[in-house]
Amino acid sequence: MTVMVAGAGPAGLMLAGELALAGVAVTVVDRLPQRSPYCRGFTLNARSLELLDRRGILDRFLAAGPTVPYSMFADPRRPLDLTAMDTDHPYVLGIAQTTVEQLLEERLAELGVVVRWGHEVNDFTQADDGVTVRVNGEPERVDYLVGCDGSRSTVRKLAEIGFPGTEATRFGLLADVALADPGELSFGMHGSVFVIPRPGYVRIVLEEPAPPGDRDQPVGLDYFQQVLREALGRRVELREPRWLTRFSDAARQAERYVAGRVILAGDAAHIHPPAGAVGVNVALADAVNLGWKLAATVLGRAPDGLLDSYHEERHPAGAQVLRTTRAQATLGRKDPDLDPLRDLFGELTDLAPVNKHIAELMTGISTRYDPKIPGDHPWLGRLTPNLKLTTDQEQTCVAELLHPARPVLLELGDRALPGGVRAHCPEHPDLEGVLIRPDGHTAWISTTTDPQPEDTLHAAMATWFSPRR
Ligand SMILES: Cc1cc2nc3c(=O)[nH]c(=O)nc-3n(C[C@H](O)[C@H](O)[C@H](O)COP(=O)(O)OP(=O)(O)OC[C@H]3O[C@@H](n4cnc5c(N)ncnc54)[C@H](O)[C@@H]3O)c2cc1C
């Protein structure tokens, strides 16, 4: 029973780890000869940190960069306060995407899976009982193929999955370079030019004045230098170009995330303006939602419809990301007609509840999946908080119990919940029981003030896991 993951970016590496943890044979291929040295993202947000904590690998990520308790929503003059979010990690972690990928690849190797670099998916044919994938021209038979192969996904195109959305209207240019005279350009915003410090170089991001004739045309240093001069009104000498590229505000989403035995995750399933710096984070969230469901399906223990729930849950989450990033891109336009809207929106985000709402929306902390059972407890469908617990033997917590990526039933009060982990939760003495999915979301919850009948627990079990025997 094998799954092939096409693409060793954040989505593919995280997904492969989840599958390996569940005991599924997984093969990861990437067409690049080795990991790209070019670093797109530089951040992990609170939801990603929560997910990594639930797999016991958070410390190695936290050790790799500083944490910052604020972020930005469209207006750099108004930082978004992250400290009020309901999370153990009310900050953003500054960590290079290349480091995130390296750490995920190392973890994957610890689980016995080595990425097959230099292997490209060229084609596939799907049958009722499997998928024949052509990798570097050679056929390989697998049970499922997951396209984690980025925004121009070959898998998505071959599967003929529609990718509707909005065309690119604005283009940005990015240069990782050195300044000939470091005193000539300070870090921060200079009108529409954003200068970001990086170890040993600077990243300069600016808007391209007009859409390029050919958007795939490589960006040259002379051209970038000229656009920078026009934007600043003076020449700043750049040297040692490491990486020059172009990005756009296009926003698109795959119509279907699951097409039989072919599945999409990460940028292959959705692209959006880079505002808010969330792409890596959404890719990880897709992977953690999909991993346990695909594992149960491959291992023959999934209830009906479990794999389809990946689309049902992550498509709306992706649509939300398109909405928040497009809103930011619009508010970030230079158009002076937008000034009143920007000002008003800025005033609103200064209000604490609005700030909290936007911070939790952007980071995905408030992501709630339909629990498919009645109940109105605020945790139902959302990430179960990382409760501190005492069992007969030890002090533990929800995150630790989820390290093996198995469901957890907490038996917390006087009520007997056979099969559960017997524990006390001093912070929440009213809790009777909580059923937690492997991705950390609450599937069922009962309290002494709002006790839930046994049949709702059985319904939740039957919805997400095979019925208990
Ligand atoms: C300028 C810029 C800045 C960004 N900054 C941030 C940020 O600060 N924070 C953040 O969270 N996100 C950021 N992002 C977004 C982030 O980089 C992406 O969302 C993220 O990389 C998506 O991960 P992925 O695994 O889905 O795809 P990718 O990282 O694109 O990985 C896809 C992999 O698939 C491989 N592949 C492609 N085709 C095939 C094939 N046919 N066969 C085999 N392998 C194949 C590729 O070689 C690649 O390794 C930024 C993006 C850009 C462009």
The ligand as an ORCA input file, in Angstrom:
! r2SCAN-3c Opt
* xyz 0 1
  C       8.078     35.955     -3.008
  C       7.351     35.009     -2.116
  C       7.424     35.184     -0.729
  C       6.733     34.313      0.116
  N       6.818     34.497      1.477
  C       6.155     33.652      2.312
  C       6.239     33.794      3.751
  O       6.924     34.678      4.280
  N       5.539     32.922      4.524
  C       4.795     31.922      3.980
  O       4.162     31.166      4.739
  N       4.719     31.743      2.631
  C       5.377     32.582      1.790
  N       5.310     32.398      0.426
  C       4.498     31.297     -0.124
  C       5.219     29.928     -0.031
  O       6.512     30.023     -0.557
  C       4.408     28.846     -0.754
  O       3.047     28.988     -0.448
  C       4.876     27.431     -0.315
  O       6.184     27.168     -0.782
  C       3.927     26.352     -0.819
  O       4.435     25.093     -0.469
  P       4.115     23.802     -1.368
  O       4.796     22.670     -0.684
  O       2.677     23.726     -1.623
  O       4.790     24.096     -2.790
  P       6.294     24.423     -3.194
  O       7.052     24.944     -2.033
  O       6.218     25.259     -4.414
  O       6.918     23.001     -3.546
  C       6.568     22.318     -4.721
  C       7.671     21.304     -5.047
  O       7.195     20.473     -6.120
  C       8.268     20.227     -7.006
  N       7.674     19.862     -8.311
  C       7.031     20.657     -9.193
  N       6.595     19.951    -10.242
  C       6.970     18.664    -10.035
  C       6.808     17.447    -10.779
  N       6.146     17.421    -11.933
  N       7.343     16.309    -10.269
  C       8.006     16.310     -9.084
  N       8.195     17.436     -8.349
  C       7.673     18.593     -8.811
  C       9.049     21.523     -7.016
  O      10.384     21.320     -7.445
  C       8.950     21.955     -5.545
  O      10.060     21.473     -4.780
  C       5.970     33.260     -0.436
  C       5.933     33.082     -1.829
  C       6.607     33.938     -2.653
  C       6.548     33.725     -4.149
*
